Amino acid sequence: MLATVLPYVLCLYGWLYQAFVLCSVPEQLPANTVDHQQFLGKWYFKATVGQREADIERFKVLDNMWITMEEPVNDTLLVTGQMRIGDDCIKQTWTYHILPERDDVVLEGLPRRRTLLWSGKSANCPECIIIQE
């Protein structure tokens, strides 16, 4: 009998928990108004997520990655990634442009791709930033 009732009790508990303990809503950081200076410096790449397996396939081979953000000229972010893949160390640089009419950053060479910045507070990491491509 316990095996029959337990799933219903757990389901009810889940609904009640969600009703009273609300998840925090992720806070988007509009790239055209946020203080870019707060993102400059060295960051450690923690994780990647995606809805499709193909979205995260290229990140699975990474052992670790450091990202350095610099602002070489106004409204441009220069992002340099130092990646370790097996025994190899790879360095790659990306240039993002901050346009006054857009709330995202634009990756040089891929203007149709949206790259959003989010506060890490919703993931219980207030010192983190989330970059969504």
N, CA, C and O atoms as a GROMACS GRO file, in nm:
protein
  532
    1MET      N    1   0.082  -0.119   0.000
    1MET     CA    2   0.000   0.000   0.000
    1MET      C    3   0.087   0.126   0.000
    1MET      O    4   0.055   0.224  -0.068
    2LEU      N    5   0.196   0.125   0.075
    2LEU     CA    6   0.286   0.240   0.080
    2LEU      C    7   0.343   0.270  -0.058
    2LEU      O    8   0.357   0.386  -0.096
    3ALA      N    9   0.375   0.165  -0.133
    3ALA     CA   10   0.428   0.184  -0.268
    3ALA      C   11   0.326   0.248  -0.360
    3ALA      O   12   0.363   0.316  -0.455
    4THR      N   13   0.199   0.229  -0.334
    4THR     CA   14   0.094   0.288  -0.416
    4THR      C   15   0.070   0.434  -0.379
    4THR      O   16   0.045   0.516  -0.467
    5VAL      N   17   0.076   0.466  -0.253
    5VAL     CA   18   0.044   0.601  -0.204
    5VAL      C   19   0.165   0.694  -0.211
    5VAL      O   20   0.148   0.814  -0.232
    6LEU      N   21   0.284   0.643  -0.196
    6LEU     CA   22   0.405   0.725  -0.189
    6LEU      C   23   0.423   0.816  -0.311
    6LEU      O   24   0.453   0.934  -0.291
    7PRO      N   25   0.406   0.770  -0.434
    7PRO     CA   26   0.421   0.863  -0.548
    7PRO      C   27   0.325   0.982  -0.542
    7PRO      O   28   0.362   1.093  -0.579
    8TYR      N   29   0.204   0.959  -0.497
    8TYR     CA   30   0.106   1.068  -0.487
    8TYR      C   31   0.145   1.168  -0.378
    8TYR      O   32   0.130   1.289  -0.395
    9VAL      N   33   0.195   1.117  -0.268
    9VAL     CA   34   0.239   1.204  -0.159
    9VAL      C   35   0.358   1.289  -0.204
    9VAL      O   36   0.363   1.409  -0.178
   10LEU      N   37   0.454   1.226  -0.273
   10LEU     CA   38   0.570   1.300  -0.320
   10LEU      C   39   0.531   1.404  -0.426
   10LEU      O   40   0.586   1.514  -0.427
   11CYS      N   41   0.438   1.369  -0.511
   11CYS     CA   42   0.390   1.464  -0.613
   11CYS      C   43   0.323   1.584  -0.546
   11CYS      O   44   0.349   1.698  -0.583
   12LEU      N   45   0.238   1.560  -0.449
   12LEU     CA   46   0.172   1.666  -0.376
   12LEU      C   47   0.273   1.754  -0.304
   12LEU      O   48   0.261   1.876  -0.304
   13TYR      N   49   0.374   1.690  -0.242
   13TYR     CA   50   0.480   1.765  -0.174
   13TYR      C   51   0.552   1.856  -0.274
   13TYR      O   52   0.580   1.972  -0.244
   14GLY      N   53   0.582   1.804  -0.394
   14GLY     CA   54   0.650   1.883  -0.497
   14GLY      C   55   0.569   2.004  -0.538
   14GLY      O   56   0.624   2.113  -0.553
   15TRP      N   57   0.439   1.985  -0.558
   15TRP     CA   58   0.353   2.097  -0.594
   15TRP      C   59   0.348   2.203  -0.484
   15TRP      O   60   0.356   2.322  -0.512
   16LEU      N   61   0.334   2.159  -0.362
   16LEU     CA   62   0.329   2.253  -0.250
   16LEU      C   63   0.462   2.327  -0.235
   16LEU      O   64   0.464   2.448  -0.211
   17TYR      N   65   0.571   2.256  -0.250
   17TYR     CA   66   0.703   2.318  -0.239
   17TYR      C   67   0.720   2.427  -0.345
   17TYR      O   68   0.766   2.537  -0.314
   18GLN      N   69   0.681   2.396  -0.469
   18GLN     CA   70   0.693   2.495  -0.576
   18GLN      C   71   0.600   2.614  -0.554
   18GLN      O   72   0.633   2.726  -0.594
   19ALA      N   73   0.489   2.592  -0.491
   19ALA     CA   74   0.394   2.701  -0.466
   19ALA      C   75   0.446   2.798  -0.361
   19ALA      O   76   0.420   2.918  -0.369
   20PHE      N   77   0.519   2.748  -0.261
   20PHE     CA   78   0.563   2.832  -0.150
   20PHE      C   79   0.709   2.876  -0.160
   20PHE      O   80   0.744   2.982  -0.107
   21VAL      N   81   0.793   2.799  -0.224
   21VAL     CA   82   0.933   2.834  -0.239
   21VAL      C   83   0.956   2.866  -0.387
   21VAL      O   84   0.985   2.777  -0.467
   22LEU      N   85   0.944   2.992  -0.420
   22LEU     CA   86   0.955   3.032  -0.559
   22LEU      C   87   1.102   3.040  -0.601
   22LEU      O   88   1.187   3.087  -0.526
   23CYS      N   89   1.128   2.992  -0.721
   23CYS     CA   90   1.263   3.003  -0.777
   23CYS      C   91   1.287   3.148  -0.816
   23CYS      O   92   1.196   3.218  -0.859
   24SER      N   93   1.411   3.192  -0.801
   24SER     CA   94   1.441   3.327  -0.843
   24SER      C   95   1.449   3.332  -0.995
   24SER      O   96   1.498   3.239  -1.059
   25VAL      N   97   1.400   3.440  -1.050
   25VAL     CA   98   1.399   3.458  -1.194
   25VAL      C   99   1.537   3.508  -1.235
   25VAL      O  100   1.590   3.600  -1.174
   26PRO      N  101   1.596   3.448  -1.340
   26PRO     CA  102   1.727   3.498  -1.384
   26PRO      C  103   1.718   3.644  -1.425
   26PRO      O  104   1.621   3.687  -1.487
   27GLU      N  105   1.820   3.719  -1.390
   27GLU     CA  106   1.824   3.862  -1.420
   27GLU      C  107   1.916   3.885  -1.538
   27GLU      O  108   2.037   3.860  -1.530
   28GLN      N  109   1.859   3.932  -1.650
   28GLN     CA  110   1.942   3.962  -1.766
   28GLN      C  111   2.019   4.089  -1.740
   28GLN      O  112   1.967   4.185  -1.683
   29LEU      N  113   2.144   4.089  -1.782
   29LEU     CA  114   2.228   4.206  -1.771
   29LEU      C  115   2.238   4.269  -1.910
   29LEU      O  116   2.314   4.221  -1.994
   30PRO      N  117   2.161   4.375  -1.936
   30PRO     CA  118   2.164   4.435  -2.070
   30PRO      C  119   2.303   4.488  -2.102
   30PRO      O  120   2.355   4.576  -2.032
   31ALA      N  121   2.362   4.435  -2.206
   31ALA     CA  122   2.500   4.469  -2.241
   31ALA      C  123   2.517   4.616  -2.275
   31ALA      O  124   2.625   4.672  -2.259
   32ASN      N  125   2.410   4.680  -2.323
   32ASN     CA  126   2.422   4.821  -2.363
   32ASN      C  127   2.411   4.919  -2.246
   32ASN      O  128   2.434   5.038  -2.264
   33THR      N  129   2.375   4.870  -2.126
   33THR     CA  130   2.364   4.960  -2.011
   33THR      C  131   2.445   4.916  -1.890
   33THR      O  132   2.466   4.995  -1.798
   34VAL      N  133   2.491   4.792  -1.887
   34VAL     CA  134   2.563   4.740  -1.771
   34VAL      C  135   2.706   4.796  -1.766
   34VAL      O  136   2.763   4.831  -1.869
   35ASP      N  137   2.760   4.803  -1.647
   35ASP     CA  138   2.898   4.850  -1.628
   35ASP      C  139   2.993   4.738  -1.673
   35ASP      O  140   3.008   4.638  -1.603
   36HIS      N  141   3.055   4.755  -1.788
   36HIS     CA  142   3.142   4.651  -1.844
   36HIS      C  143   3.265   4.626  -1.758
   36HIS      O  144   3.322   4.516  -1.761
   37GLN      N  145   3.305   4.726  -1.683
   37GLN     CA  146   3.426   4.712  -1.601
   37GLN      C  147   3.414   4.597  -1.500
   37GLN      O  148   3.515   4.537  -1.462
   38GLN      N  149   3.292   4.566  -1.457
   38GLN     CA  150   3.275   4.461  -1.358
   38GLN      C  151   3.303   4.322  -1.415
   38GLN      O  152   3.325   4.228  -1.339
   39PHE      N  153   3.304   4.308  -1.548
   39PHE     CA  154   3.330   4.179  -1.610
   39PHE      C  155   3.475   4.160  -1.652
   39PHE      O  156   3.516   4.050  -1.686
   40LEU      N  157   3.551   4.267  -1.650
   40LEU     CA  158   3.689   4.258  -1.695
   40LEU      C  159   3.772   4.178  -1.596
   40LEU      O  160   3.748   4.182  -1.475
   41GLY      N  161   3.868   4.105  -1.649
   41GLY     CA  162   3.955   4.024  -1.564
   41GLY      C  163   3.948   3.877  -1.602
   41GLY      O  164   3.905   3.842  -1.712
   42LYS      N  165   3.989   3.792  -1.508
   42LYS     CA  166   4.000   3.649  -1.533
   42LYS      C  167   3.881   3.575  -1.472
   42LYS      O  168   3.844   3.600  -1.358
   43TRP      N  169   3.822   3.485  -1.550
   43TRP     CA  170   3.706   3.406  -1.509
   43TRP      C  171   3.736   3.260  -1.532
   43TRP      O  172   3.809   3.224  -1.625
   44TYR      N  173   3.679   3.176  -1.449
   44TYR     CA  174   3.692   3.032  -1.467
   44TYR      C  175   3.564   2.979  -1.529
   44TYR      O  176   3.454   3.007  -1.479
   45PHE      N  177   3.576   2.905  -1.636
   45PHE     CA  178   3.462   2.845  -1.704
   45PHE      C  179   3.416   2.725  -1.622
   45PHE      O  180   3.494   2.631  -1.602
   46LYS      N  181   3.291   2.726  -1.575
   46LYS     CA  182   3.243   2.620  -1.487
   46LYS      C  183   3.165   2.511  -1.558
   46LYS      O  184   3.189   2.393  -1.532
   47ALA      N  185   3.074   2.547  -1.646
   47ALA     CA  186   2.987   2.445  -1.705
   47ALA      C  187   2.921   2.497  -1.831
   47ALA      O  188   2.921   2.616  -1.859
   48THR      N  189   2.865   2.403  -1.905
   48THR     CA  190   2.785   2.439  -2.022
   48THR      C  191   2.660   2.354  -2.021
   48THR      O  192   2.661   2.238  -1.979
   49VAL      N  193   2.552   2.411  -2.068
   49VAL     CA  194   2.426   2.337  -2.078
   49VAL      C  195   2.365   2.369  -2.214
   49VAL      O  196   2.397   2.470  -2.276
   50GLY      N  197   2.277   2.283  -2.258
   50GLY     CA  198   2.210   2.305  -2.384
   50GLY      C  199   2.090   2.214  -2.395
   50GLY      O  200   2.080   2.112  -2.327
   51GLN      N  201   1.998   2.253  -2.483
   51GLN     CA  202   1.879   2.172  -2.502
   51GLN      C  203   1.906   2.052  -2.591
   51GLN      O  204   1.839   1.949  -2.580
   52ARG      N  205   2.004   2.063  -2.680
   52ARG     CA  206   2.038   1.953  -2.769
   52ARG      C  207   2.180   1.904  -2.738
   52ARG      O  208   2.265   1.982  -2.695
   53GLU      N  209   2.202   1.778  -2.760
   53GLU     CA  210   2.335   1.720  -2.738
   53GLU      C  211   2.440   1.791  -2.824
   53GLU      O  212   2.552   1.812  -2.779
   54ALA      N  213   2.403   1.828  -2.947
   54ALA     CA  214   2.496   1.895  -3.037
   54ALA      C  215   2.542   2.031  -2.982
   54ALA      O  216   2.652   2.076  -3.014
   55ASP      N  217   2.458   2.095  -2.900
   55ASP     CA  218   2.493   2.226  -2.843
   55ASP      C  219   2.612   2.217  -2.748
   55ASP      O  220   2.690   2.312  -2.737
   56ILE      N  221   2.627   2.106  -2.681
   56ILE     CA  222   2.733   2.096  -2.580
   56ILE      C  223   2.845   2.000  -2.621
   56ILE      O  224   2.941   1.982  -2.545
   57GLU      N  225   2.835   1.940  -2.736
   57GLU     CA  226   2.932   1.841  -2.779
   57GLU      C  227   3.075   1.894  -2.779
   57GLU      O  228   3.167   1.826  -2.733
   58ARG      N  229   3.096   2.016  -2.830
   58ARG     CA  230   3.231   2.070  -2.839
   58ARG      C  231   3.291   2.105  -2.703
   58ARG      O  232   3.413   2.120  -2.691
   59PHE      N  233   3.206   2.118  -2.600
   59PHE     CA  234   3.257   2.150  -2.467
   59PHE      C  235   3.294   2.027  -2.386
   59PHE      O  236   3.364   2.038  -2.285
   60LYS      N  237   3.250   1.910  -2.428
   60LYS     CA  238   3.275   1.787  -2.352
   60LYS      C  239   3.423   1.750  -2.345
   60LYS      O  240   3.466   1.685  -2.250
   61VAL      N  241   3.500   1.792  -2.444
   61VAL     CA  242   3.641   1.756  -2.448
   61VAL      C  243   3.728   1.847  -2.360
   61VAL      O  244   3.846   1.819  -2.339
   62LEU      N  245   3.670   1.957  -2.310
   62LEU     CA  246   3.747   2.051  -2.228
   62LEU      C  247   3.776   1.993  -2.090
   62LEU      O  248   3.686   1.945  -2.022
   63ASP      N  249   3.902   1.998  -2.050
   63ASP     CA  250   3.937   1.963  -1.913
   63ASP      C  251   3.910   2.082  -1.821
   63ASP      O  252   3.853   2.067  -1.713
   64ASN      N  253   3.951   2.199  -1.866
   64ASN     CA  254   3.924   2.323  -1.793
   64ASN      C  255   3.950   2.440  -1.886
   64ASN      O  256   4.006   2.424  -1.994
   65MET      N  257   3.907   2.558  -1.841
   65MET     CA  258   3.922   2.676  -1.927
   65MET      C  259   3.920   2.803  -1.842
   65MET      O  260   3.835   2.820  -1.754
   66TRP      N  261   4.016   2.890  -1.869
   66TRP     CA  262   4.019   3.024  -1.812
   66TRP      C  263   3.977   3.121  -1.920
   66TRP      O  264   4.016   3.106  -2.036
   67ILE      N  265   3.899   3.219  -1.883
   67ILE     CA  266   3.857   3.323  -1.977
   67ILE      C  267   3.902   3.457  -1.922
   67ILE      O  268   3.879   3.488  -1.805
   68THR      N  269   3.966   3.535  -2.006
   68THR     CA  270   4.007   3.669  -1.968
   68THR      C  271   3.929   3.768  -2.054
   68THR      O  272   3.929   3.760  -2.176
   69MET      N  273   3.863   3.863  -1.987
   69MET     CA  274   3.788   3.967  -2.058
   69MET      C  275   3.862   4.099  -2.047
   69MET      O  276   3.902   4.142  -1.938
   70GLU      N  277   3.879   4.162  -2.162
   70GLU     CA  278   3.944   4.293  -2.168
   70GLU      C  279   3.856   4.385  -2.251
   70GLU      O  280   3.775   4.340  -2.331
   71GLU      N  281   3.873   4.514  -2.231
   71GLU     CA  282   3.801   4.614  -2.311
   71GLU      C  283   3.906   4.699  -2.382
   71GLU      O  284   3.945   4.804  -2.333
   72PRO      N  285   3.952   4.651  -2.502
   72PRO     CA  286   4.059   4.724  -2.570
   72PRO      C  287   4.015   4.861  -2.620
   72PRO      O  288   4.094   4.955  -2.616
   73VAL      N  289   3.892   4.874  -2.665
   73VAL     CA  290   3.836   5.004  -2.705
   73VAL      C  291   3.693   5.008  -2.654
   73VAL      O  292   3.636   4.905  -2.618
   74ASN      N  293   3.635   5.126  -2.651
   74ASN     CA  294   3.498   5.140  -2.603
   74ASN      C  295   3.403   5.052  -2.682
   74ASN      O  296   3.416   5.036  -2.803
   75ASP      N  297   3.307   4.995  -2.612
   75ASP     CA  298   3.201   4.914  -2.671
   75ASP      C  299   3.251   4.787  -2.740
   75ASP      O  300   3.188   4.737  -2.833
   76THR      N  301   3.364   4.736  -2.695
   76THR     CA  302   3.418   4.610  -2.746
   76THR      C  303   3.471   4.530  -2.627
   76THR      O  304   3.541   4.583  -2.541
   77LEU      N  305   3.437   4.402  -2.625
   77LEU     CA  306   3.494   4.312  -2.525
   77LEU      C  307   3.580   4.210  -2.597
   77LEU      O  308   3.534   4.143  -2.690
   78LEU      N  309   3.704   4.197  -2.555
   78LEU     CA  310   3.795   4.099  -2.610
   78LEU      C  311   3.802   3.983  -2.510
   78LEU      O  312   3.846   4.001  -2.396
   79VAL      N  313   3.758   3.865  -2.553
   79VAL     CA  314   3.752   3.748  -2.465
   79VAL      C  315   3.855   3.647  -2.514
   79VAL      O  316   3.852   3.603  -2.629
   80THR      N  317   3.948   3.613  -2.425
   80THR     CA  318   4.051   3.515  -2.458
   80THR      C  319   4.032   3.393  -2.371
   80THR      O  320   4.028   3.403  -2.248
   81GLY      N  321   4.020   3.278  -2.435
   81GLY     CA  322   4.004   3.153  -2.363
   81GLY      C  323   4.130   3.070  -2.368
   81GLY      O  324   4.186   3.048  -2.476
   82GLN      N  325   4.176   3.024  -2.253
   82GLN     CA  326   4.290   2.934  -2.242
   82GLN      C  327   4.232   2.798  -2.205
   82GLN      O  328   4.190   2.777  -2.091
   83MET      N  329   4.230   2.706  -2.301
   83MET     CA  330   4.162   2.578  -2.282
   83MET      C  331   4.261   2.463  -2.276
   83MET      O  332   4.362   2.462  -2.347
   84ARG      N  333   4.231   2.367  -2.191
   84ARG     CA  334   4.311   2.245  -2.185
   84ARG      C  335   4.223   2.131  -2.236
   84ARG      O  336   4.116   2.103  -2.182
   85ILE      N  337   4.272   2.067  -2.342
   85ILE     CA  338   4.205   1.952  -2.401
   85ILE      C  339   4.306   1.838  -2.403
   85ILE      O  340   4.398   1.836  -2.485
   86GLY      N  341   4.287   1.743  -2.313
   86GLY     CA  342   4.385   1.634  -2.300
   86GLY      C  343   4.519   1.690  -2.258
   86GLY      O  344   4.529   1.754  -2.154
   87ASP      N  345   4.623   1.667  -2.338
   87ASP     CA  346   4.757   1.718  -2.308
   87ASP      C  347   4.787   1.849  -2.380
   87ASP      O  348   4.896   1.903  -2.367
   88ASP      N  349   4.691   1.899  -2.456
   88ASP     CA  350   4.713   2.020  -2.535
   88ASP      C  351   4.650   2.142  -2.470
   88ASP      O  352   4.542   2.135  -2.412
   89CYS      N  353   4.720   2.253  -2.481
   89CYS     CA  354   4.667   2.382  -2.437
   89CYS      C  355   4.639   2.465  -2.561
   89CYS      O  356   4.724   2.479  -2.649
   90ILE      N  357   4.519   2.521  -2.567
   90ILE     CA  358   4.476   2.596  -2.684
   90ILE      C  359   4.433   2.735  -2.639
   90ILE      O  360   4.366   2.750  -2.536
   91LYS      N  361   4.472   2.834  -2.715
   91LYS     CA  362   4.432   2.972  -2.685
   91LYS      C  363   4.347   3.020  -2.801
   91LYS      O  364   4.383   3.006  -2.918
   92GLN      N  365   4.231   3.079  -2.768
   92GLN     CA  366   4.142   3.131  -2.870
   92GLN      C  367   4.088   3.266  -2.823
   92GLN      O  368   4.064   3.286  -2.704
   93THR      N  369   4.068   3.356  -2.918
   93THR     CA  370   4.020   3.489  -2.885
   93THR      C  371   3.892   3.519  -2.964
   93THR      O  372   3.882   3.488  -3.083
   94TRP      N  373   3.796   3.581  -2.895
   94TRP     CA  374   3.671   3.623  -2.956
   94TRP      C  375   3.652   3.772  -2.929
   94TRP      O  376   3.687   3.820  -2.821
   95THR      N  377   3.598   3.844  -3.026
   95THR     CA  378   3.570   3.986  -3.010
   95THR      C  379   3.419   4.005  -3.011
   95THR      O  380   3.351   3.965  -3.106
   96TYR      N  381   3.367   4.066  -2.906
   96TYR     CA  382   3.224   4.094  -2.894
   96TYR      C  383   3.205   4.246  -2.900
   96TYR      O  384   3.280   4.322  -2.838
   97HIS      N  385   3.105   4.287  -2.976
   97HIS     CA  386   3.074   4.429  -2.989
   97HIS      C  387   2.946   4.460  -2.910
   97HIS      O  388   2.850   4.383  -2.914
   98ILE      N  389   2.948   4.571  -2.841
   98ILE     CA  390   2.833   4.617  -2.763
   98ILE      C  391   2.770   4.732  -2.840
   98ILE      O  392   2.830   4.838  -2.855
   99LEU      N  393   2.649   4.709  -2.888
   99LEU     CA  394   2.581   4.809  -2.970
   99LEU      C  395   2.475   4.880  -2.885
   99LEU      O  396   2.402   4.814  -2.810
  100PRO      N  397   2.465   5.013  -2.895
  100PRO     CA  398   2.372   5.087  -2.809
  100PRO      C  399   2.225   5.049  -2.827
  100PRO      O  400   2.147   5.064  -2.733
  101GLU      N  401   2.187   5.001  -2.944
  101GLU     CA  402   2.046   4.968  -2.968
  101GLU      C  403   2.012   4.824  -2.933
  101GLU      O  404   1.896   4.783  -2.950
  102ARG      N  405   2.109   4.745  -2.886
  102ARG     CA  406   2.083   4.603  -2.855
  102ARG      C  407   2.118   4.574  -2.710
  102ARG      O  408   2.208   4.636  -2.653
  103ASP      N  409   2.047   4.478  -2.649
  103ASP     CA  410   2.076   4.441  -2.511
  103ASP      C  411   2.168   4.319  -2.502
  103ASP      O  412   2.203   4.276  -2.392
  104ASP      N  413   2.208   4.264  -2.616
  104ASP     CA  414   2.302   4.152  -2.619
  104ASP      C  415   2.436   4.200  -2.674
  104ASP      O  416   2.449   4.316  -2.712
  105VAL      N  417   2.534   4.111  -2.677
  105VAL     CA  418   2.662   4.143  -2.740
  105VAL      C  419   2.668   4.067  -2.872
  105VAL      O  420   2.609   3.960  -2.885
  106VAL      N  421   2.741   4.122  -2.968
  106VAL     CA  422   2.747   4.064  -3.101
  106VAL      C  423   2.887   4.008  -3.125
  106VAL      O  424   2.986   4.081  -3.118
  107LEU      N  425   2.893   3.879  -3.151
  107LEU     CA  426   3.021   3.814  -3.179
  107LEU      C  427   3.067   3.854  -3.318
  107LEU      O  428   2.993   3.840  -3.416
  108GLU      N  429   3.190   3.905  -3.327
  108GLU     CA  430   3.243   3.948  -3.456
  108GLU      C  431   3.244   3.831  -3.554
  108GLU      O  432   3.291   3.722  -3.523
  109GLY      N  433   3.190   3.856  -3.672
  109GLY     CA  434   3.182   3.752  -3.774
  109GLY      C  435   3.053   3.673  -3.771
  109GLY      O  436   3.020   3.605  -3.869
  110LEU      N  437   2.978   3.681  -3.661
  110LEU     CA  438   2.848   3.612  -3.649
  110LEU      C  439   2.743   3.709  -3.597
  110LEU      O  440   2.695   3.692  -3.484
  111PRO      N  441   2.706   3.810  -3.674
  111PRO     CA  442   2.615   3.914  -3.624
  111PRO      C  443   2.473   3.865  -3.597
  111PRO      O  444   2.399   3.932  -3.525
  112ARG      N  445   2.434   3.750  -3.651
  112ARG     CA  446   2.297   3.701  -3.627
  112ARG      C  447   2.287   3.620  -3.498
  112ARG      O  448   2.176   3.594  -3.452
  113ARG      N  449   2.399   3.581  -3.439
  113ARG     CA  450   2.396   3.504  -3.315
  113ARG      C  451   2.377   3.598  -3.198
  113ARG      O  452   2.447   3.699  -3.185
  114ARG      N  453   2.281   3.565  -3.112
  114ARG     CA  454   2.258   3.646  -2.993
  114ARG      C  455   2.339   3.590  -2.878
  114ARG      O  456   2.338   3.469  -2.854
  115THR      N  457   2.409   3.675  -2.807
  115THR     CA  458   2.484   3.636  -2.689
  115THR      C  459   2.437   3.724  -2.574
  115THR      O  460   2.460   3.845  -2.573
  116LEU      N  461   2.369   3.662  -2.477
  116LEU     CA  462   2.311   3.736  -2.364
  116LEU      C  463   2.396   3.717  -2.240
  116LEU      O  464   2.462   3.615  -2.222
  117LEU      N  465   2.394   3.818  -2.155
  117LEU     CA  466   2.462   3.811  -2.025
  117LEU      C  467   2.355   3.804  -1.916
  117LEU      O  468   2.256   3.877  -1.920
  118TRP      N  469   2.376   3.714  -1.820
  118TRP     CA  470   2.281   3.695  -1.709
  118TRP      C  471   2.358   3.700  -1.579
  118TRP      O  472   2.475   3.664  -1.572
  119SER      N  473   2.291   3.745  -1.476
  119SER     CA  474   2.348   3.743  -1.342
  119SER      C  475   2.347   3.600  -1.291
  119SER      O  476   2.254   3.524  -1.319
  120GLY      N  477   2.448   3.562  -1.216
  120GLY     CA  478   2.456   3.428  -1.160
  120GLY      C  479   2.378   3.413  -1.030
  120GLY      O  480   2.380   3.306  -0.969
  121LYS      N  481   2.309   3.518  -0.986
  121LYS     CA  482   2.234   3.512  -0.860
  121LYS      C  483   2.129   3.403  -0.860
  121LYS      O  484   2.106   3.338  -0.758
  122SER      N  485   2.063   3.381  -0.974
  122SER     CA  486   1.958   3.278  -0.980
  122SER      C  487   2.015   3.138  -0.967
  122SER      O  488   1.941   3.045  -0.937
  123ALA      N  489   2.144   3.122  -0.990
  123ALA     CA  490   2.212   2.993  -0.975
  123ALA      C  491   2.288   2.987  -0.843
  123ALA      O  492   2.379   2.905  -0.827
  124ASN      N  493   2.252   3.074  -0.747
  124ASN     CA  494   2.317   3.082  -0.616
  124ASN      C  495   2.467   3.109  -0.629
  124ASN      O  496   2.547   3.057  -0.551
  125CYS      N  497   2.503   3.190  -0.726
  125CYS     CA  498   2.643   3.227  -0.746
  125CYS      C  499   2.648   3.375  -0.784
  125CYS      O  500   2.666   3.409  -0.901
  126PRO      N  501   2.633   3.464  -0.684
  126PRO     CA  502   2.626   3.607  -0.715
  126PRO      C  503   2.753   3.663  -0.780
  126PRO      O  504   2.748   3.767  -0.845
  127GLU      N  505   2.865   3.595  -0.763
  127GLU     CA  506   2.990   3.644  -0.825
  127GLU      C  507   3.009   3.588  -0.965
  127GLU      O  508   3.110   3.617  -1.029
  128CYS      N  509   2.914   3.509  -1.013
  128CYS     CA  510   2.922   3.448  -1.146
  128CYS      C  511   2.844   3.529  -1.248
  128CYS      O  512   2.752   3.603  -1.215
  129ILE      N  513   2.883   3.512  -1.374
  129ILE     CA  514   2.801   3.561  -1.484
  129ILE      C  515   2.770   3.440  -1.573
  129ILE      O  516   2.849   3.346  -1.582
  130ILE      N  517   2.656   3.446  -1.637
  130ILE     CA  518   2.616   3.340  -1.728
  130ILE      C  519   2.612   3.400  -1.867
  130ILE      O  520   2.548   3.502  -1.890
  131ILE      N  521   2.682   3.336  -1.959
  131ILE     CA  522   2.684   3.380  -2.098
  131ILE      C  523   2.602   3.280  -2.178
  131ILE      O  524   2.632   3.161  -2.180
  132GLN      N  525   2.499   3.329  -2.243
  132GLN     CA  526   2.410   3.243  -2.320
  132GLN      C  527   2.423   3.278  -2.468
  132GLN      O  528   2.398   3.392  -2.508
  133GLU      N  529   2.463   3.180  -2.548
  133GLU     CA  530   2.469   3.201  -2.693
  133GLU      C  531   2.354   3.135  -2.759
  133GLU      O  532   2.341   3.141  -2.881
   0.00000   0.00000   0.00000
